[in-house]
Amino acid sequence: MPVVRDATGAFRSLLETPRRALNLLGSNILARLILAIVLVLILVGMGSPIPLATALAVVVLTAGLMAVGVDENTAFAAAVIYRVVTFYLPSAVGWFAVRWEEHRGYL
């Protein structure tokens, strides 16, 4: 079967060059570590009062952007804009929608 032969050849070439295998596994371990840190921070934020959770989200987003090379001011601005667009803006739109539905008698 050509597919199995190709897969076996690719796996063999990966094992012949340990650096490629280390890069492959190392990037996976790093990604898992980042996901674990994000999960812990999300769980901490969920167990805290809303103002702290919002501040924690901005801090985590800013730190994450700074970790990938974005400067501090730009990272903070991007994190605040992200929180406004994803958290506050939908709430405001929802409030206007509920008021419109109450006015029309749907609620």
N, C-alpha and C positions, 0 to 999 in steps of 0.2 A: 504494500500500500504506500503510495507516494507521500501521502500526508504524514503518516507515522514516520517514514524515513526522513522527511524534512524536519519534523519536530525533534527527532532524535539527533539529527545533525546540528540543529540550533542549540539543543541542550548540551551536546558534547563540546561545541565551540565555546559555550559559556563557561563550562567547567575547566577548559584548557587555559582560559585567561582569568585568573582569580580576581584581577582588578575589575573586570566587567561584572563578575558575580557580586563583588563587594559593593560596587556602585548601585547595582540593582537592589540588593538587599538593604543597603544603607539608606537609600532614598525611601524605601518602604518603611523602614524603622523610624526614620525622621518624620515621615508623614503620620504614622501612627502616634508618635509622641506628641506632635502638634494637635492632632485630633483629641487625644486624651486630655491635654491641657485645656483646650477649648471646652470640652465636656465638663470638666471640673469647674471651670469659671462660670459656665451656664448654670450648673446646679447651684453654685453659691449665689448667683444672681437671682435664681428662682426662689430661693429661700429667704431672701431679704426684702425689706419694704421697697415699694416702687421707686422712690427717689434714688435710693442707693443702687438699685438694679440698673436704672438708666445711666447713672454716673459710672457704674462699673462697666457697662457695655461700651461707653465712650472711651474709657481708659483702655479696655482690652482691644478695641478696634484701633485706637491710636498706637498702642504698643505693637500690635501685629503689623500695621503698615510701616512703622519705624523699623521693625525687624527685617523687612524686605527692602529697606533702603530709601523709603520716602522721608523727606525732612520733617522735623517735628511740627512746624506750623501747618504745613500742608496736610499731614496725617491727621492732626486734630480737627482741622476744618472739614476734611472729608468725613471723619467719623461723626461730627455734629450734623452735617448735612444728611448723612445716611440715616441717623436717628430721627431727624425731623421728617424726612420723606417717608420712612417706614413706620414710624410710631405716632407722631403728632398729626401729620397731614391726613391719614385715613380716619382718625378720630374726629377731626374737624369736618371732613366730608360726611361722615356718618351722622354727626349732629345735625347738619343741614338737611340731610335726607330724612331723618326722623321728624324734624320740624315740618318739612314739606308733606310727609305722609300724615302727620297729625292734622295739618291744616286741610287736607283733602278728605279726611275722615277714614283713611285706611287703617289707622291705629286707634 
